[in-house]
Amino acid sequence: MNLKFPRRDAEAQAFLDQNPDIESVHVVWTDMCGVARGKVLRRDEVTAAWRDGRFLPISALVLDVTGQDVPETGLVFDEGDRDMLLWPVPGSMVRVPWAEVPTAQYITTIHDLDGTPHYADPRNVLETVVRRIEADLGMTPVGAVELEFFLMDRAAALAGKPIAPKALINEARARHYQAYYIQDTEDFAPFFRDLYAMCEVQGLPAKTLISEYAPGQMEIVLRHRADVLKACDEAIMLKRLIKNVAERHGLAATFMAKPYSAWTGSGMHIHVSFADGQGNNLFAAEDPLANPLLMQALGGLKTAMAESMLIFAPNANSYRRFRRNSYAPVAANWGINNRTVSLRVPAGPAKACHIEHRPSGADANPYLVMAAVLAGMHHGILTEADPGAAVTGNGYAQRAKAIPSNWYAAIEAFRRAPILKSYFGKPFIEAFCTLKEVEADRFYSEPTERDFEWYLRTV
């Protein structure tokens, strides 16, 4: 046994004793692209995996979104594709309620064989930022993840021609914008009934359900946590759950940022504040302008936003979401009770005052987004950053600091990253930028239907 790891097999054995029917266990980790990957263990392998870790090749850390190796990162053949260790996250073992065979799952982080957390693991990045805030400021980040997604007709989606699905209780198919339309949620009541029941099984604090703006678009809010690592674990688990429950009902669920050209995109909003040692909200304020800590955090987020955009919008499709008057932000700005800005201080009681961070697409990696958000806030507090005046009225119509509007500009901004480099570390930034450069080259090298539609006969 590697002595640098605490012994945790007792927790695994206790879970198995309480769940004697479990036959297999999914070992889940989340790669740089936000894709949940893993292994499937048989029951008799689980306690050893919790005691000693489980091997995987280092190349698995730097797969592109299609699952292809990216040797240019230096973490494949240059490393001899050596073994790393998947190490379990305590308290993460839960049943997989959608599986036909009795199954459980647990979340892991990636370490070198000597026990050192590897810099390319997104969860390790977030943990490093959280520990730095705790050490430097004596504060605890409190956060929640709010996810938007689309339900689709499965056959059409798999054919690359997505449309809204027929309702599960009748033949209706949504065809118009219908924000907050209760009938839309009732049309898919069997899906949501199963989803909430399975959230209970997995201990996921899924709360408010909203029918969003576009046909088939929904939003589920997760309750805030004083442990932001757990909040992001739950976001990964909820995405996996939503996709699998949708399959059970003959639907497809997607977290693409912009699956339809005609409709709004899907965001991942981060709600965040800092608490003191007694759990008191340090952003609490009747008047947000009168809370210097909150103002400094907003100032830091504005300052770091441009270099953070590759984290918030990591894919080619991500940048289709940013359009004026679309509820997706297009500039580094902030406001109070205003949804036309990137950084919103929502309405609510003084004790619940916090920041809603709105730039990220639903396709982004929750661990990396939370890390970038917390890093910006920490930087703002240390430097006493000034956020400038709050935007009132239509933020889309007002001049503000621009943010990268395409994939390549975002890659270059993150590579320079004067602020985030000290939080994410140069090795992570170089690996992530290289991975996304290679992924962009692979993406744009393939002619699409639009290429032929525009250019076949005209050029």
Sequence and secondary structure as in RCSB ss.txt:
>XXXX:A:sequence
MNLKFPRRDAEAQAFLDQNPDIESVHVVWTDMCGVARGKVLRRDEVTAAWRDGRFLPISALVLDVTGQDVPETGL
VFDEGDRDMLLWPVPGSMVRVPWAEVPTAQYITTIHDLDGTPHYADPRNVLETVVRRIEADLGMTPVGAVELEFF
LMDRAAALAGKPIAPKALINEARARHYQAYYIQDTEDFAPFFRDLYAMCEVQGLPAKTLISEYAPGQMEIVLRHR
ADVLKACDEAIMLKRLIKNVAERHGLAATFMAKPYSAWTGSGMHIHVSFADGQGNNLFAAEDPLANPLLMQALGG
LKTAMAESMLIFAPNANSYRRFRRNSYAPVAANWGINNRTVSLRVPAGPAKACHIEHRPSGADANPYLVMAAVLA
GMHHGILTEADPGAAVTGNGYAQRAKAIPSNWYAAIEAFRRAPILKSYFGKPFIEAFCTLKEVEADRFYSEPTER
DFEWYLRTV
>XXXX:A:secstr
  TTS   HHHHHHHHHH TT  EEEEEEE TTS EEEEEEEGGGHHHHHHH EEEEGGGGGB TTS B GGGSS
SGGGTT EEEEEE TT  EE TT SS EEEEEEEEE TTS B TT HHHHHHHHHHHHHHHH  EEEEEEEEEEE
EEEHHHHHTT     B SSSS B  S  TT HHHHHHTHHHHHHHHHHHHHHT  EEEEEE SSTTEEEEEE  B
S HHHHHHHHHHHHHHHHHHHHHTTEEEE  S S SSS   BEEEEEEEE TT  BTT  SSGGG HHHHHHHHH
HHHHHHHHHHHHS SGGGGGS  TTTTS  EE EEES TTSSEEE SS GGG  EEE   BTTS HHHHHHHHHH
HHHHHHHHT    S   S GGGS  EE   SHHHHHHHHHH TTTHHHH HHHHHHHHHHHHHHHHHHHTS  HH
HHHHHTTT 
